[in-house]
Amino acid sequence: MVTPDPRTVALPAALLEEGATWTSVAVPIVVALLCAYLLDRALSRRDLARTVIGGDLSPETGTRLRFIRRLLGAAIIMLGVAIALSRVNGVDRLAASLLASGAIAAAVVGFAARQTLANFVAGVMLAVTQPLRVGDWVFFEDEYGVVDDIRLVYTFLTTLEGQRVIIPNERLAAGILRNDTLGGGAVGPDVHIWLPRDADAARAVALLHEATGLAVTVAETTVEGFRLSVAGERCAPPERAAREAELRLRCLELLRADGLLAVPE
């Protein structure tokens, strides 16, 4: 029985550049992963960031620092993979073939990764323009919560119920966003109450204003009835939902007690 040469089994030389080994291929990837990990750990330490930047981190600076550290980590890993591939035979010929048909390759890759690239570009725009920052309370479409993280492709929110919402950055950059933290960090609860069309609107407005001391207006009228808007006192964004629920219940009780809102039988 012929024993195979261990070098032939472990190192198919046809796949490697002259003088290269599988260890020399793996080392750049391992080193890149280690460097990316250490860089991420170093930049994520708030004490180190304060030392480098000076003073406490503002929300704007903290958000940009998160984005930069992830961008640098991805770049280091890509560089390590590129160095490793440069030691494998055939990669240069494959690259030459792709360059020869660059237009077709660019079109194929661009079409396949258009959504990811769009989210990445939108992430860069969000990090630079900062319509929202980590720690901000925002309302986007039907979701309201605090921004936990802004990553290269996705943004993470935590709602008042503790649910995690993951939003593609492209939708955030292109959509209408309400940021309750910008401009002082306090929001005004706004409660809406519908009354039937035969109810006395002036009496309802006067009753609620006198009982609560808040601004009460007729916000909308339809053939079915009219909508009252009661503006509450400003509060911190996390308290908004509870304040609105409390104010809504109080207004309903006042209207029912005065006979302006019928109690279902």
N, C-alpha and C positions, 0 to 999 in steps of 0.2 A: 504494500500500500504506500503510495507516494504522499508525503506530508506537504501540504501547500506552504509556500513561502509566506511567513507572517507579514512581511512587508507588502506583499501583493494583496493580501486580504485586507489589511488595515489601511493601506494607502494606494488606492487606484491612481497611479501617477498620471494617467491620461486626463484626469479631471483637474489637476493642479498645475500651477505655473512651476517652472524649473526652480528647485530649491525650496519650494513651499511644502508645508505639512498641514494636516488637518488641524493641528494645534495652532499654527500661525493664522489659520482662517477663523478659528473660534475665539482666539484671544481678543481681537479688536471688538467683537460683539460683546463679550463679557466685560471688557474694560469700559465700553460705552454705556452699558446698562448700569455698571457700578458708578460711573461718573454722573450719569443722569440722576440716579438715586441720591447720591451725596449732595448734589447741587440742589435738588428739590428739598431735601431735609434742611440744608443750610438756609435757603431763602424762605422756607416756611417758618423758621424760628423768628418770632416777633422781636425778641431781644436783639438778635443780630441785625434784623432789618432796621430797628430804631438806631442802632449804632452806626450803620452805613449811611442812612438817610439823615439821621439827626432828628430828635424829638419824636413825638408820638406819630403813628401812622394815621393819616386821614383816610376816610373811606375811598377816595379817589386813588390815592397811592397804594393802598392795600389791594384794590381790585386790579390795578395795572401790574403790581408785583406778582400776583397769582398768575395772571395771563403770561407774563414774561417768563416765569420759571417753567411753566408747561411748554412754552414755545422753545426755550433753550433745551429742555429735556428731549423733546421730539427731534430737534436738529442734531443733538449729540448722538442719539440712537441711529438716525439715518446716516450720519457720517461713519459710524462704526460698521454698519451693514455695508456701506459702499466700499470701505477699505477691505473688508472680508471678501466681498465679491470680486475685487480687483485681483485676488490671488487665485481665482478659479479660471481654468482655461475655457474659452468659448464666450466669456462675458463680453470681451472686447469686440468679437465678431458679431455678437447679438446687438451690441450697442451701435455698431456701424450699420447694421441692417436697419435698425430702427431709425437712425439718422437719415439713411437713404430714403426711407419712406416716412419722413418726419411729419408731413402733413396728415397722412392717414393715421399714423400712430397718435398724434396729438388729438385728432378728431375722435378716435375711438376712446382714448383715455379720458378726454374731456367730457364726452357724453356719458361714460360709465360713472365718473366721479363728480358730475356736475353738482349734485346735491351736497355732497361732502365739502367740495370746494366753496360752494356758495355759503354754507354754514361757517366755514373757516374764515372767509373774508368778512362775513358779518360779525364774527367774534372779534376780529381785529378792530372793526369799526366801533363795536360796543366798548372795547377796552380803551379806545382813544377818545371817543366823544362822551362816553359815560352817561347815557340817559338813565342807567341804573347801576348801582354798586352793590357789593356784598354787604348785607345787613339792611338794605332798603326794603320798605314795604311797598309792593307794587300791585296794581290790578291790570291783568292782561287777559283780554277776551272774557272768559267766565271764571278765571282763577284769581284769587287774592291771597297773597302770602309774602313771606320774607325771602329775599334772595340769599340762598345758602352758598352758591358757588357759580362762577362764570367760567366755563371751560372753553377749549378751542372750538368745539362744535355745538355743545349744548349748554343751557343755563338751567340751574336747579332751584326750584322754589319749594318752600314748606308752607302749607296752608294753615289756617287757624285750627283745623281739625287734625293737624299732624301728618297730613298726606304729602308725599313727595311728588312734585310735578316737574317733568322734564320737557323743556321747550327748545326746539331747534333755534339756533341763533338767527337764522335767516328770517324766521317769522317775527322774532322780536324786533329786528332792525327794520322790517317793512311794515309792522303793525302799529296800532295806536296804543301807547302805554301810558298808564297813570301811575306816577310815582308820588306816594304820599309822604315820603321822607324828605324830598327836596323842598326847600322853601320853609325851613323851620322845624320840620319833623312833627307837626301837629296837624290833625285833620278834624273837620267838622262833621259829625254824624248828620245824615239827612234821611228822614223818615217820610214815606209816602203812604197816604191813607186814602182809599177810594170811598166816596159816599154816593148814594143814589141821587138821581137828578132832581127828585122832588124834595130833597133835604135843603135846609136853610144854610146856604154857604156862608153868608155874613155872620150868622149866629155861631156856626161851627168855628170859624176863624177867631172870632172874639173870645169864645169859650176856651179854646186851646191856648191862645196867647195869654189870657188872664191867669189861667191855672198853671202854666209852665213858665211864663215870662220869656218865652222864646219867639223867634220870628216865624210866623205862620202865613203862608200864601196859597192862593189857588193856582196850582202849577199847570193844570190841564183840564179841559172840559170835553166831553164826548156826548153822544146821544144817550148813553147808558148812565152817565153821572159825571162827577168831577173829582179831581185828585188834589188833595191837600199836601203841601210840603212843609215839614216842620224841621227847622235847622237847629241841631243841638249844639251844645258848647264844645269847643275844640278839646281834643284829647290825643293821647299817643295812639299811633296806628294799631298796635295790638289790642287796644281797648275798644276800638270802633264798633265791632260787631256786637259786643255785649251792651254797649251804650245804646246802640240803635234798637236792639231787642227790648231793652228796658223802656226806652222812650216810646216805642210803638205800642207796647202793652199799656202804658199809662194813658196814652191818647185814646186808645180804643175804649178803655174803661170809662174815661171822662165822657166820651161821646155816647156810649150806651147809657150811662147814668142820667144823661140829659135828654134821652129819647131821640137823639139825632141818628143813632145807628141801631137798627132793629136787632133784637136778640133772636136767633133762630129757635123755633119751637121744637 
